Amino acid sequence: MSQIHKNFTDCQVKEFLNKYIAKEIDQAYLQKILGLKRRRLFDLLKKYKDDPQNFSIQYKRTQPKRLSSDIEQTIIEELSIDQKIIENKDVPLKSYNYSYIKNRLENNFNKKVSLPTIIKRAKENGFYLKKRDKPKKHEREVLTDFTGELIQHDSSIHLWAPAAKEKWYLITSIDDYSRFLLYATLVRKETAWTHIDALQSLILRFGLPYQYYVDSHSIFRFVRDRDSTWNRAHLITDQATPQWKQVLNDCHIKVIHALSPQAKGKIERPYLWLQDHLVRSCVRENVTDIKHGQRILDLELRRYNYKQVHSTTQQIPYIRFKDAQDQKKTLFRKFEVLEPFNDYNDIFCLRLDRVTDPYRKISINNLVLKVKNVNPREIVQLRIFPLKNGFSQIRFWVKNKLVDSQKVKNSDLKGVHF
């Protein structure tokens, strides 16, 4: 809307309109002078002709200047909640989010308040912190042109729901090109299996990406001197292949590692957005259970993916992702179980190698299993897939051939971390 009332007086506008009516100036010139579009100009002209004596361009506020007492109280209550969150050192929030409060007032209380008004109340009541210095630029930046060209994958542990009094891991995978969050879940314990499960969920839904981008956590990468034990101290970095990476190898997906924490900047920005909204919502809903926390995470995930305009791409992540897919700008490939395997559980699994004893048995710590169709002193690869009933399926492979399959209790698989 034009701010004509800030640039001209009533008398000045009347003079311009009289000159236009007298055909002393043309329409294009008048629009340019007043900064109006054609429709707005003719609305103003009609208003002047209908009542020249009372014509005015001065803006009249249609809403009262002061907020009602209940809105004032709600703003202060929301700011007070944020203050308690910020003061909790175990919670990953260091600042107020006035936009979050604005949206919450509108969505949860049906109260529309402008952002400057909320900021003003915050400053007046001591709920304001000076902006921190901007962090240094990333040491490594990854640029992509296709969906599926690079998936950034990471995890973060925080006290997401203070009322739960326990920290949870947030595991996330994001498409670098579109900034579309393809996977996000909360888990109590971080293991190789939780990250393999993330791979399975993403690949079965979207297909095989070209490469993954991760940090150097031991789940993703073997690093000499950090991960070596007495029996493999002779191995150099990357000679040992972690369970998670073995899955990617079977899927023919490349892996690159961040050179530093700062290099993970792109996934950190969505993390900050999720951290901010997840914690604030968990506090307000008094979340004490991880399943409740996951429901809130799912809501925030939908908001981020389908409604939030990303600050870098200036697009909603899903729209950018879908447009690229429609235009064939994608490196996602169809997932297929390749020979010799015939079940995706043979791909998304944990792996162990064992040698059969003279009685054709193998042992996993104290668990002894007799394996069919094998010879004594034969190398057997166990591919272990946890089921949802407290059991795991173990498929025994010898020389690329499935020789046996057994179900065992997870509690008996000591040393195998699910």
LINPEHU-V905181 format. One record per residue. SS is DSSP state (alpha for helix, beta for strand, coil for the rest). OMEGA is omega in whole degrees, -180 to 180 (* if undefined). D_LAST is the distance of its C-alpha to the last C-alpha in Angstrom with 1 decimal. Layout:
ss->SS omega->OMEGA d_last->D_LAST
ss->SS omega->OMEGA d_last->D_LAST
This chain:
ss->coil omega->-179 d_last->59.2
ss->coil omega->177 d_last->62.1
ss->coil omega->-175 d_last->62.9
ss->alpha omega->-178 d_last->66.7
ss->alpha omega->179 d_last->67.6
ss->alpha omega->-175 d_last->66.4
ss->alpha omega->-176 d_last->68.6
ss->coil omega->173 d_last->71.8
ss->coil omega->178 d_last->74.1
ss->alpha omega->-178 d_last->75.5
ss->alpha omega->-180 d_last->78.9
ss->alpha omega->-180 d_last->77.5
ss->alpha omega->178 d_last->75.6
ss->alpha omega->180 d_last->78.6
ss->alpha omega->178 d_last->80.7
ss->alpha omega->-179 d_last->78.3
ss->alpha omega->178 d_last->78.3
ss->alpha omega->178 d_last->82.1
ss->alpha omega->177 d_last->82.4
ss->alpha omega->180 d_last->80.1
ss->alpha omega->179 d_last->82.1
ss->coil omega->179 d_last->85.3
ss->coil omega->177 d_last->83.7
ss->coil omega->175 d_last->84.1
ss->coil omega->-178 d_last->80.5
ss->coil omega->-174 d_last->78.2
ss->alpha omega->-177 d_last->74.9
ss->alpha omega->180 d_last->72.7
ss->alpha omega->-179 d_last->74.3
ss->alpha omega->178 d_last->73.8
ss->alpha omega->-179 d_last->70.1
ss->alpha omega->-179 d_last->69.7
ss->alpha omega->-176 d_last->71.6
ss->alpha omega->-179 d_last->69.8
ss->coil omega->-176 d_last->66.4
ss->coil omega->171 d_last->66.1
ss->coil omega->-173 d_last->65.0
ss->alpha omega->-177 d_last->67.6
ss->alpha omega->-180 d_last->66.5
ss->alpha omega->179 d_last->66.3
ss->alpha omega->-177 d_last->69.7
ss->alpha omega->172 d_last->71.4
ss->alpha omega->179 d_last->69.8
ss->alpha omega->180 d_last->71.3
ss->alpha omega->179 d_last->74.6
ss->alpha omega->179 d_last->74.8
ss->alpha omega->180 d_last->74.1
ss->alpha omega->-179 d_last->76.9
ss->alpha omega->-179 d_last->79.4
ss->alpha omega->-177 d_last->78.7
ss->coil omega->-177 d_last->79.4
ss->coil omega->-176 d_last->80.7
ss->coil omega->-176 d_last->81.8
ss->coil omega->-179 d_last->78.4
ss->coil omega->178 d_last->76.3
ss->coil omega->177 d_last->73.6
ss->coil omega->-176 d_last->70.4
ss->coil omega->-177 d_last->69.1
ss->coil omega->178 d_last->65.6
ss->coil omega->-180 d_last->65.4
ss->coil omega->-179 d_last->62.2
ss->coil omega->179 d_last->61.2
ss->coil omega->179 d_last->58.8
ss->coil omega->-177 d_last->59.6
ss->coil omega->-176 d_last->59.0
ss->coil omega->176 d_last->57.4
ss->coil omega->176 d_last->54.1
ss->coil omega->-176 d_last->54.2
ss->alpha omega->-179 d_last->53.3
ss->alpha omega->176 d_last->50.3
ss->alpha omega->177 d_last->48.8
ss->alpha omega->-179 d_last->49.6
ss->alpha omega->180 d_last->47.9
ss->alpha omega->178 d_last->44.7
ss->alpha omega->-180 d_last->44.6
ss->alpha omega->179 d_last->44.9
ss->alpha omega->180 d_last->42.2
ss->alpha omega->178 d_last->39.7
ss->alpha omega->179 d_last->40.7
ss->alpha omega->177 d_last->40.3
ss->alpha omega->179 d_last->36.7
ss->alpha omega->180 d_last->35.9
ss->alpha omega->180 d_last->37.7
ss->alpha omega->179 d_last->35.6
ss->alpha omega->-178 d_last->32.4
ss->alpha omega->-178 d_last->33.9
ss->alpha omega->178 d_last->34.9
ss->coil omega->-174 d_last->31.4
ss->coil omega->-179 d_last->30.2
ss->coil omega->-178 d_last->26.5
ss->coil omega->-175 d_last->26.8
ss->coil omega->177 d_last->26.8
ss->coil omega->-177 d_last->30.3
ss->coil omega->-176 d_last->33.5
ss->coil omega->175 d_last->36.0
ss->coil omega->175 d_last->37.5
ss->coil omega->-175 d_last->36.9
ss->alpha omega->177 d_last->40.2
ss->alpha omega->177 d_last->39.3
ss->alpha omega->180 d_last->36.4
ss->alpha omega->178 d_last->38.9
ss->alpha omega->180 d_last->41.5
ss->alpha omega->180 d_last->39.2
ss->alpha omega->177 d_last->38.0
ss->alpha omega->-178 d_last->41.7
ss->alpha omega->-174 d_last->42.5
ss->alpha omega->-175 d_last->39.5
ss->alpha omega->-177 d_last->39.0
ss->alpha omega->-179 d_last->42.6
ss->coil omega->-180 d_last->44.7
ss->coil omega->-179 d_last->46.4
ss->coil omega->179 d_last->47.2
ss->coil omega->-179 d_last->47.8
ss->coil omega->180 d_last->48.2
ss->alpha omega->178 d_last->45.9
ss->alpha omega->179 d_last->48.9
ss->alpha omega->179 d_last->49.8
ss->alpha omega->179 d_last->46.4
ss->alpha omega->179 d_last->46.5
ss->alpha omega->179 d_last->50.0
ss->alpha omega->180 d_last->49.1
ss->alpha omega->180 d_last->46.2
ss->alpha omega->-179 d_last->48.6
ss->alpha omega->-174 d_last->51.2
ss->coil omega->175 d_last->48.9
ss->coil omega->178 d_last->47.0
ss->coil omega->-176 d_last->43.8
ss->coil omega->177 d_last->44.0
ss->coil omega->178 d_last->42.5
ss->coil omega->180 d_last->43.9
ss->coil omega->178 d_last->41.9
ss->coil omega->177 d_last->40.0
ss->coil omega->180 d_last->40.9
ss->coil omega->179 d_last->39.1
ss->coil omega->179 d_last->36.5
ss->coil omega->178 d_last->37.4
ss->coil omega->-178 d_last->37.0
ss->coil omega->178 d_last->33.9
ss->coil omega->180 d_last->34.3
ss->coil omega->-180 d_last->32.9
ss->coil omega->-178 d_last->33.3
ss->coil omega->-180 d_last->31.8
ss->coil omega->-179 d_last->34.2
ss->coil omega->-179 d_last->33.4
ss->coil omega->-177 d_last->35.6
ss->coil omega->169 d_last->33.3
ss->beta omega->-180 d_last->30.3
ss->coil omega->179 d_last->27.4
ss->coil omega->179 d_last->29.0
ss->coil omega->176 d_last->26.5
ss->beta omega->177 d_last->23.3
ss->beta omega->-173 d_last->22.5
ss->beta omega->-177 d_last->18.9
ss->beta omega->175 d_last->17.8
ss->beta omega->-180 d_last->16.2
ss->beta omega->180 d_last->18.1
ss->beta omega->-180 d_last->17.6
ss->beta omega->173 d_last->20.6
ss->coil omega->-175 d_last->22.0
ss->coil omega->179 d_last->22.2
ss->coil omega->-176 d_last->23.5
ss->alpha omega->-179 d_last->25.6
ss->alpha omega->179 d_last->26.2
ss->alpha omega->178 d_last->22.6
ss->coil omega->173 d_last->22.9
ss->coil omega->180 d_last->19.4
ss->coil omega->177 d_last->18.2
ss->beta omega->175 d_last->15.6
ss->beta omega->172 d_last->14.4
ss->beta omega->-180 d_last->16.2
ss->beta omega->-172 d_last->14.9
ss->beta omega->172 d_last->17.9
ss->beta omega->-177 d_last->19.5
ss->beta omega->175 d_last->23.3
ss->beta omega->-172 d_last->25.9
ss->coil omega->-175 d_last->28.2
ss->coil omega->-174 d_last->31.4
ss->coil omega->-172 d_last->31.4
ss->coil omega->178 d_last->29.1
ss->coil omega->179 d_last->27.5
ss->beta omega->-174 d_last->24.1
ss->beta omega->-176 d_last->22.1
ss->beta omega->175 d_last->18.8
ss->beta omega->180 d_last->18.0
ss->beta omega->175 d_last->15.4
ss->beta omega->177 d_last->14.6
ss->beta omega->180 d_last->11.3
ss->coil omega->-176 d_last->11.4
ss->coil omega->180 d_last->8.8
ss->coil omega->178 d_last->8.7
ss->coil omega->175 d_last->6.2
ss->alpha omega->-177 d_last->7.2
ss->alpha omega->180 d_last->5.2
ss->alpha omega->179 d_last->7.0
ss->alpha omega->174 d_last->10.0
ss->alpha omega->177 d_last->9.9
ss->alpha omega->176 d_last->9.8
ss->alpha omega->176 d_last->12.7
ss->alpha omega->-178 d_last->14.4
ss->alpha omega->-179 d_last->14.4
ss->alpha omega->-178 d_last->15.8
ss->alpha omega->-174 d_last->18.4
ss->alpha omega->180 d_last->19.5
ss->alpha omega->180 d_last->19.9
ss->alpha omega->-172 d_last->22.0
ss->alpha omega->-176 d_last->24.0
ss->coil omega->-177 d_last->23.9
ss->beta omega->175 d_last->23.4
ss->coil omega->-180 d_last->24.5
ss->coil omega->-179 d_last->26.5
ss->beta omega->177 d_last->24.5
ss->beta omega->179 d_last->21.8
ss->beta omega->-176 d_last->22.8
ss->beta omega->175 d_last->20.4
ss->coil omega->-176 d_last->20.9
ss->coil omega->175 d_last->20.3
ss->coil omega->-176 d_last->17.1
ss->coil omega->176 d_last->15.5
ss->coil omega->-176 d_last->12.6
ss->coil omega->-172 d_last->15.5
ss->coil omega->173 d_last->18.1
ss->coil omega->179 d_last->19.1
ss->coil omega->-180 d_last->22.1
ss->coil omega->-179 d_last->24.4
ss->coil omega->176 d_last->25.4
ss->coil omega->-174 d_last->22.4
ss->coil omega->-176 d_last->19.5
ss->coil omega->170 d_last->21.7
ss->coil omega->-173 d_last->21.4
ss->alpha omega->-174 d_last->24.4
ss->alpha omega->175 d_last->23.7
ss->alpha omega->180 d_last->23.3
ss->coil omega->-180 d_last->25.6
ss->coil omega->-179 d_last->27.9
ss->coil omega->175 d_last->25.7
ss->coil omega->-178 d_last->26.8
ss->coil omega->177 d_last->24.8
ss->coil omega->176 d_last->23.0
ss->coil omega->175 d_last->23.7
ss->coil omega->-177 d_last->20.1
ss->coil omega->179 d_last->17.8
ss->coil omega->-178 d_last->14.3
ss->alpha omega->-178 d_last->11.6
ss->alpha omega->-178 d_last->12.3
ss->alpha omega->177 d_last->15.9
ss->alpha omega->176 d_last->15.9
ss->alpha omega->180 d_last->15.1
ss->alpha omega->178 d_last->18.0
ss->alpha omega->178 d_last->20.2
ss->alpha omega->-179 d_last->19.8
ss->alpha omega->-178 d_last->20.8
ss->coil omega->177 d_last->23.6
ss->coil omega->-180 d_last->22.7
ss->beta omega->178 d_last->24.0
ss->beta omega->171 d_last->22.5
ss->beta omega->-175 d_last->24.6
ss->beta omega->177 d_last->23.8
ss->coil omega->180 d_last->25.6
ss->coil omega->-179 d_last->28.2
ss->coil omega->175 d_last->27.9
ss->alpha omega->-180 d_last->26.4
ss->alpha omega->-178 d_last->29.7
ss->alpha omega->180 d_last->29.1
ss->alpha omega->-171 d_last->26.3
ss->alpha omega->-175 d_last->29.0
ss->alpha omega->179 d_last->28.7
ss->alpha omega->179 d_last->25.3
ss->alpha omega->-179 d_last->26.2
ss->alpha omega->173 d_last->29.0
ss->alpha omega->176 d_last->27.0
ss->alpha omega->-179 d_last->24.6
ss->alpha omega->179 d_last->27.7
ss->alpha omega->-180 d_last->28.9
ss->alpha omega->179 d_last->25.6
ss->alpha omega->-177 d_last->25.3
ss->alpha omega->-176 d_last->28.9
ss->alpha omega->-179 d_last->28.9
ss->alpha omega->-178 d_last->25.6
ss->alpha omega->-178 d_last->26.5
ss->alpha omega->-180 d_last->30.1
ss->alpha omega->179 d_last->29.2
ss->alpha omega->178 d_last->26.6
ss->alpha omega->-177 d_last->29.3
ss->alpha omega->178 d_last->32.0
ss->coil omega->177 d_last->30.0
ss->coil omega->-177 d_last->28.9
ss->coil omega->178 d_last->25.2
ss->coil omega->-175 d_last->23.3
ss->coil omega->-176 d_last->20.3
ss->alpha omega->178 d_last->17.5
ss->alpha omega->175 d_last->18.3
ss->alpha omega->177 d_last->21.9
ss->alpha omega->179 d_last->21.0
ss->alpha omega->178 d_last->19.2
ss->alpha omega->178 d_last->22.5
ss->alpha omega->178 d_last->24.5
ss->alpha omega->180 d_last->22.4
ss->alpha omega->178 d_last->23.1
ss->alpha omega->179 d_last->26.7
ss->alpha omega->178 d_last->27.0
ss->alpha omega->178 d_last->25.2
ss->alpha omega->179 d_last->27.9
ss->alpha omega->-180 d_last->30.6
ss->alpha omega->-174 d_last->29.6
ss->alpha omega->-169 d_last->29.2
ss->alpha omega->-178 d_last->32.2
ss->coil omega->-173 d_last->34.7
ss->coil omega->174 d_last->34.4
ss->beta omega->-177 d_last->36.6
ss->coil omega->-174 d_last->34.9
ss->coil omega->-179 d_last->37.0
ss->coil omega->-176 d_last->36.9
ss->coil omega->-176 d_last->37.2
ss->coil omega->177 d_last->39.4
ss->coil omega->171 d_last->37.7
ss->beta omega->-174 d_last->35.2
ss->alpha omega->-178 d_last->32.0
ss->alpha omega->-180 d_last->31.7
ss->alpha omega->179 d_last->35.4
ss->alpha omega->179 d_last->35.1
ss->alpha omega->-178 d_last->32.1
ss->alpha omega->179 d_last->34.0
ss->alpha omega->179 d_last->37.3
ss->alpha omega->178 d_last->35.8
ss->alpha omega->-180 d_last->34.2
ss->alpha omega->-179 d_last->37.6
ss->coil omega->180 d_last->39.4
ss->coil omega->176 d_last->37.2
ss->coil omega->-177 d_last->36.1
ss->beta omega->175 d_last->32.6
ss->coil omega->173 d_last->30.6
ss->coil omega->178 d_last->27.9
ss->beta omega->179 d_last->27.9
ss->coil omega->179 d_last->27.2
ss->coil omega->176 d_last->23.9
ss->coil omega->175 d_last->24.7
ss->coil omega->-176 d_last->22.9
ss->coil omega->177 d_last->25.0
ss->coil omega->12 d_last->26.2
ss->coil omega->-175 d_last->25.3
ss->coil omega->180 d_last->22.3
ss->coil omega->-179 d_last->23.0
ss->coil omega->-178 d_last->19.8
ss->alpha omega->175 d_last->17.7
ss->alpha omega->175 d_last->14.6
ss->alpha omega->180 d_last->15.9
ss->coil omega->-178 d_last->15.6
ss->coil omega->-173 d_last->12.5
ss->coil omega->171 d_last->10.1
ss->beta omega->-174 d_last->8.8
ss->beta omega->174 d_last->12.0
ss->beta omega->175 d_last->13.6
ss->beta omega->178 d_last->17.3
ss->beta omega->176 d_last->19.2
ss->beta omega->-179 d_last->22.9
ss->coil omega->177 d_last->24.3
ss->coil omega->-179 d_last->26.6
ss->coil omega->180 d_last->30.2
ss->coil omega->179 d_last->29.0
ss->coil omega->179 d_last->26.6
ss->beta omega->174 d_last->23.6
ss->beta omega->180 d_last->20.5
ss->beta omega->173 d_last->18.3
ss->beta omega->-169 d_last->14.7
ss->coil omega->-178 d_last->15.7
ss->coil omega->180 d_last->17.6
ss->beta omega->180 d_last->16.6
ss->beta omega->-178 d_last->19.4
ss->beta omega->174 d_last->19.6
ss->beta omega->-174 d_last->22.9
ss->coil omega->179 d_last->22.8
ss->coil omega->170 d_last->25.6
ss->coil omega->177 d_last->27.9
ss->coil omega->177 d_last->27.3
ss->coil omega->174 d_last->29.7
ss->coil omega->178 d_last->29.5
ss->coil omega->-180 d_last->28.3
ss->coil omega->179 d_last->26.7
ss->beta omega->-180 d_last->23.7
ss->beta omega->174 d_last->21.0
ss->beta omega->178 d_last->18.0
ss->beta omega->175 d_last->14.9
ss->beta omega->-169 d_last->13.2
ss->beta omega->-180 d_last->10.1
ss->beta omega->-179 d_last->9.4
ss->beta omega->176 d_last->7.5
ss->coil omega->-175 d_last->10.5
ss->coil omega->-177 d_last->11.5
ss->coil omega->-179 d_last->13.2
ss->coil omega->178 d_last->10.8
ss->beta omega->173 d_last->11.2
ss->beta omega->175 d_last->10.0
ss->beta omega->176 d_last->12.7
ss->beta omega->177 d_last->13.6
ss->beta omega->-173 d_last->16.5
ss->beta omega->-178 d_last->18.7
ss->beta omega->175 d_last->20.8
ss->beta omega->179 d_last->23.9
ss->coil omega->178 d_last->26.1
ss->coil omega->178 d_last->24.8
ss->beta omega->178 d_last->25.3
ss->beta omega->-176 d_last->23.0
ss->beta omega->-178 d_last->24.1
ss->beta omega->177 d_last->21.9
ss->beta omega->-178 d_last->19.1
ss->beta omega->174 d_last->17.5
ss->beta omega->178 d_last->15.3
ss->beta omega->177 d_last->13.6
ss->beta omega->178 d_last->12.1
ss->alpha omega->-179 d_last->8.5
ss->alpha omega->178 d_last->10.5
ss->alpha omega->-179 d_last->12.3
ss->coil omega->-180 d_last->9.7
ss->coil omega->-179 d_last->10.2
ss->coil omega->175 d_last->9.4
ss->coil omega->-172 d_last->6.5
ss->coil omega->176 d_last->3.8
ss->coil omega->* d_last->0.0
